[in-house]
């Protein structure tokens, strides 16, 4: 479903789905049949390709009602995108995966509109905004890493807690991005460089290549229910510029958090 959501304008045959997901046809074909019968998928009889089905519209509306933070955040996202000239995205987290739930794109953004359904794993170094304020979740997020990597990750988490927002740096891709729609795949990196992906101390005079700036939205129980993410930032930013964007984002996220309490 994530594959098809990330390529909503395309259709995929059974063979193409199997190749992209690296699954044997016999394994997933019965699922495709069941999803088609339920209206979650739609099959084109001429091309024999599958797309998302109409039943998902109803399901999506129901999911939106069950996630009040996303529609509540929409006005703040519009303000951020138009004021800063970037893309402002809202991500949710569930079962170890964060997923793009909504976005507002400005023409000045340095990235094209993202596909709703983009996802990333909740594991170091990705999705730190969902675990930075929860020590138990932080332990699971770290997993099995080298002592040096753990030291640098924790330094970045401490800095994140102090300033209120996460800064992910842009890393050079190793190869063109193809296949499934993973946020992580947009910024692949050499494992040796992964600890540098999360910015720890912020030098206001230094220049950085920033990938994203992220801030949490909390519910009444102080749980992170969504993250607001600035994407499509300028190619290089000083530490002072990053902090100005970050503080503006934190203020917007705090407003959404307060709205959730009422």
N, C-alpha and C positions, 0 to 999 in steps of 0.2 A: 504493500500500500504506500509506503514511503517512496519507493522507486517511482510509482506512477504519479504520485502527488508532486514529485520534484520535476516531472516531465509531463505536465498536464496538457500540453499542446501536442503531444506525440501519442502514438499507440505502439504497443509492443506485442509481438507474437509470443507464443509459449516458448519457442526456442530462444528468442532474445531475452525473455525474462530469466530463463534458466542460466543463460550465459552470464548475464549481469549479476545475478545473485549467487552464481556458482552452486546451483542446486540441480539435482537430477529430476527430469521431468516426472518420473513416477512418484517422486516425493511430494511435489507441490501441485500437480495437476488436479487432484481431487479437491484441493483447497480453492483453486481457481474456479472450478465448476460450482462449488458451493457458494462462493462469493458472487458469482454471476447470477445464480438463481435467486440470491437474496437482494440483488439490485446494487450491491456494492461495486461491482464491475459491469462494464458494458462491452460486449463483443461485436465488432464490425464484421458482418458475414462476408463482405467482399474481400477485405484485406486480412481477415482472421486475426486482427489485433485487438488488444484489450485496453480500455481506458477506465478511469474512475466512473462509477455509476451514479444515478440520480438519488439513490437512497442515502448517499453520504451527505447530501444537502441537509436533510432532516437531522441526521446524526451530528453534523457540524454545528447546527443551530442549538441542539440540545447540549453539546459540549461547551459551547460559548456561554450558555446560561449557567452551567455548572462551574465555570471559571470566571467569576465576576471581575477579577483583577484585570483581565485582558480588555474588555470593553471600557472599564473605568480608566484604564491607562491611555486609551486612544487619544483623547484631547491633548494630554501632555505630550504624547508622541508627535502629534501634528505640530505643536508649538516648537518642540526641540528640532525637528527636521527642518522646518522653515526658517527658524531663527539661526541655526548653525550651518545650514546647507549640507546636511548629511542624510543618511538613512537611519531612522530610529526603529529598532526591532524589539519585539517582546518575545521572550522564550519562556516556556514552561518546562518543568522537570518531572519525570516519572520513571520508576523502574530502571534507574541508572542511565537514562538518556534524556538530554534536553532537546526540545523541538521548537522550531520557529512557529509561533502561533499567530503573529500579526506583524505588520511593518508599515511604515510611512516613508516614502521615497521622495527626495527633493532632487530637482534637475541638476543641482550643483554637486550632488553626491558623486564620489569617484568610483562607485560600483553601480552596476545595473541592478534593478529590482531583484531581490532574492526570491526563491521559491518557498512558499509556505510548506512546511514539512521537512525543511533542512534539519539535520540532527547532528548531535555530537555526544560522545560518551561523557559521563560524569566520572572522569578519572584524570589524575594528574597527567599533563598540565591543563587540561581543558575543563571548562565549566566551574572554575574556582569560585565564581560569585555565589553559587548555590551551596557551598560548603564552608566558606570562610568564617561564618559566624556560628558554626556548630562543631564543637570539638569531636564529637562522636562521628559525624559525617566526614570530618576532615581526615580522621584515621583511615576510614574505608577508602576515601578518595586517593590517599597516598599509595595504598597497595604496597607492592614490593618494589622499592626503588633503592638506588645506591645511597649510602649515607651522605655523600656530597650532594646528590640531587635533592634528598629530603631536607637538608640544611637550607638549600637555596629556595626550595618551594615554601618552606615555613617562614623564611625571611620575607618572601613576597606576600604571604598571607598576613603576617604581622603588619606590614606596610599597608595592605589593603584595609585592614580593620581600622587603622589610624586615620586614613584619608577618606574611607567610606566607599571607595570604588576600585574596581579591578582595571588594570591596564595590560592588554595583550599586545606584544610587539609583532610586527610583520616579519615573517621569516621567508627566505627565498625558497620557492618551490623546487622540488627535485625533478618533477616531471609534470606534464600536462594533467589537469584534473579531468577524469572521465568516470563513468560508472555511477554508483549510488551517490545520492545527494547528502554527503556528510559535511558539516561545517569544518570538522577536523581536516577533511581532504582539501579544503580550500587553502590551507596553510601547512602542507606537509613539511617535515623538517628532519634533519639528521638527529637521531636519538641523543647524540652527545650535546646537541644544542638545546634540547627541550627545556632545561631549567632556565634558560635565558628568555623563554617565551613569555613568562610572567615578569612584569617589571616590579622590582622591590623598591629601593630608595629612588625618589624622583628628584633629579637635579634640575632646578628651575632654569638654569642657564644652558643646559645641554640640549641637543637636538635629537629627537627619536623618530624612528619609523613606526608609527602606531597602527596596529590592526584594528583593535576595538577598545572602547571604554565601556565598562559595564557597572551597573548599580542594582542593588536588590530592592524588591518591593516585599515588605513583611506583612503578614496577617496579624491578627490580635494576639496570637500565641508566639509571635516573634519568629515564625517560620518564613523562609523565603518562598513565596508562591510564584513569582515571576521575576525575570531580570529584564531591565531596560538596557538596551545595547546600542551604542553609537557605532555605526559602520560607515565606510565611505568617507573617512576622515582625510584631511590634507596629507600629501605625500610625506611631509616631515613637519614635526611640531616641536616647539621648545617645551621644556618642562612647565614653564609658566602657562603656556597655551593649553597644555594637557590638563593642568589643574583647574583652569577656568572652565573648560568643557566638563571636566569631572564634577566640579562643584555644582554646576548648572544641572547636570544629570541627577546628582544626588538629591538636590532640592525637588526636582520633578518626581523622583521615585518616592521621596518622603511624603509628598502631597498625595500620591496614589495610596500609599500605606495608610495615611490618616483617613482617607475616604473609605477604605475597606473596613474600618472599625465602626462605621455608622450604617 
